[in-house]
């Protein structure tokens, strides 16, 4: 179980100018990443914003990540709705995704296993299960139509995204550790 300090240290990041600036930078990066998403089918896209969410979550923790996720989704919608109405379910998905990354990466040793588990939970639980529910509520087709498409897309992308996150963390861990933004890590990321 995560200790009380785990949660307190994350909420305190919302009072620290340095971490607020880091959050603002990552929010901007995630919003810009939303403009370069590749459409796969109706309401289904491939993008890279998960990379920024995972790194940000490792720095700011779960409670600050909730705030960042909400702001990111609302700002991204305001700048480019992609023709869809605002729907709070997508905001919830953004919040849950970054929250899951924070639970696995914040103040912990980042491993390939943790990357796999976090990415699986986001892809299966948030993207496929919840995303399909939101699509069903907003679009004309049934849940299983959207779930099948989303599950296939997320299953195909899972190993690619795990590999990309592993490469990114391997590159950034020395810098983030030197800047005292994350806990000291062994580099490169181990399988343990």
C-alpha positions in Angstrom: 0.0 0.0 0.0 1.2 3.5 -0.8 2.1 5.5 2.3 0.4 8.8 3.2 3.5 10.9 2.2 3.0 9.6 -1.4 -0.3 11.4 -1.7 0.8 14.5 0.3 3.9 15.1 -1.7 1.8 15.0 -4.9 -0.8 17.5 -3.7 2.0 19.8 -2.4 3.3 20.0 -6.0 0.2 22.1 -6.8 1.6 24.8 -4.4 5.1 24.8 -5.8 5.9 27.3 -8.6 8.5 25.0 -10.1 6.1 22.1 -10.4 3.3 24.3 -11.6 5.6 25.4 -14.4 6.5 21.8 -15.2 2.8 20.9 -15.3 2.1 23.9 -17.6 4.9 22.7 -20.0 3.5 19.2 -20.1 -0.1 20.4 -20.6 1.2 22.4 -23.5 3.1 19.4 -24.9 0.0 17.1 -24.6 -2.3 19.7 -26.2 0.1 20.1 -29.1 0.4 16.3 -29.4 -3.4 16.2 -29.8 -3.0 18.1 -33.1 -0.8 15.5 -34.6 -3.0 12.5 -33.9 -3.7 10.1 -36.7 -7.3 9.1 -37.3 -7.9 5.3 -37.5 -11.7 5.3 -37.7 -14.7 7.2 -36.3 -13.6 8.7 -33.0 -10.4 6.5 -32.8 -7.0 8.1 -33.1 -3.3 7.1 -32.6 -1.1 9.7 -30.9 1.9 10.3 -28.7 0.5 12.3 -25.8 0.7 9.2 -23.6 4.5 9.7 -23.6 4.2 13.1 -22.1 1.5 12.0 -19.6 3.7 9.1 -18.3 6.7 11.3 -17.8 4.7 14.1 -16.2 3.0 11.6 -13.9 6.4 10.3 -12.7 7.3 13.8 -11.7 4.1 15.2 -10.1 2.3 12.2 -8.7 -1.3 11.1 -8.8 -3.2 14.0 -7.2 -1.5 16.8 -9.1 -1.9 14.5 -12.2 -5.7 14.6 -11.8 -5.6 18.4 -12.1 -3.2 18.2 -15.1 -5.4 15.6 -16.9 -8.5 17.7 -16.5 -6.9 20.9 -17.7 -5.3 19.1 -20.6 -8.6 17.7 -21.9 -10.5 20.9 -21.5 -7.8 23.1 -23.2 -7.4 20.5 -26.0 -11.1 20.5 -26.6 -11.3 24.3 -26.6 -8.6 24.5 -29.2 -9.7 21.6 -31.5 -12.9 19.7 -30.8 -12.4 17.6 -34.0 -16.1 18.2 -34.7 -17.3 16.4 -31.5 -19.3 18.0 -28.6 -17.7 18.4 -25.2 -18.2 15.3 -23.2 -17.0 14.9 -19.6 -16.4 11.2 -20.1 -13.3 12.0 -22.2 -12.1 14.3 -19.4 -12.5 11.4 -17.0 -10.5 9.1 -19.3 -7.7 11.6 -19.5 -7.7 12.0 -15.7 -7.7 8.2 -15.2 -4.9 7.6 -17.7 -2.5 10.0 -16.1 -3.5 8.8 -12.6 -2.7 5.2 -13.5 0.7 6.3 -14.8 1.4 8.2 -11.6 0.5 5.2 -9.4 3.1 3.1 -11.3 5.9 5.6 -11.8 5.8 8.3 -9.1 8.4 8.0 -6.4 9.1 4.4 -7.5 11.6 2.5 -9.4 10.4 2.4 -13.0 10.7 -1.0 -14.6 9.6 -2.6 -17.8 7.1 -4.6 -15.9 5.5 -1.5 -14.4 5.5 0.2 -17.8 3.7 -2.9 -19.2 1.2 -3.0 -16.4 0.4 0.7 -16.5 0.1 0.8 -20.3 -2.1 -2.4 -20.3 -4.5 -0.8 -17.7 -4.7 2.4 -19.7 -5.1 0.7 -23.1 -7.6 -1.9 -21.9 -9.4 -0.2 -19.1 -9.4 3.5 -20.1 -9.1 3.5 -23.8 -11.0 0.3 -24.9 -13.6 -0.2 -22.1 -14.4 3.4 -21.1 -13.6 5.0 -24.5 -16.0 2.6 -26.2 -18.7 3.5 -23.7 -18.2 7.2 -24.4 -18.3 6.6 -28.2 -21.5 4.6 -27.8 -23.1 7.5 -25.8 -22.1 10.0 -28.5 -22.3 8.2 -31.8 -24.7 6.0 -33.6 -23.3 2.5 -33.3 -23.4 0.0 -30.5 -20.8 -0.6 -27.7 -19.4 -3.8 -29.2 -18.6 -2.0 -32.5 -16.5 0.6 -30.8 -15.0 -1.8 -28.3 -13.9 -4.2 -31.0 -12.1 -1.5 -33.0 -10.6 0.1 -29.9 -9.5 -3.3 -28.4 -7.7 -4.3 -31.7 -6.1 -0.9 -32.0 -4.9 -0.8 -28.4 -3.7 -4.4 -28.5 -1.6 -3.8 -31.6 -0.2 -0.5 -30.1 0.6 -1.9 -26.7 4.0 -3.4 -27.4 5.0 -0.4 -29.5 3.9 2.0 -26.8 5.7 0.0 -24.1 8.9 0.0 -26.2 8.6 3.8 -26.7 8.0 4.5 -23.0 11.0 2.3 -22.1 13.2 4.1 -24.6 12.0 7.5 -23.4 12.4 6.7 -19.7 15.9 5.3 -20.3 16.8 8.6 -22.0 15.2 10.8 -19.4 15.9 9.0 -16.1 19.5 10.4 -15.7 18.4 14.0 -16.4 15.3 13.7 -14.2 17.3 12.2 -11.4 20.0 14.9 -11.6 17.3 17.5 -11.4 15.8 15.7 -8.4 12.5 15.4 -10.2 12.2 11.6 -9.7 13.6 9.1 -7.3 17.1 7.8 -8.1 16.9 4.9 -10.6 19.1 2.3 -12.0 19.7 3.1 -15.7 18.8 1.5 -18.0 15.4 0.3 -16.9 15.5 -3.3 -15.7 13.0 -6.1 -16.3 12.4 -6.5 -12.5 
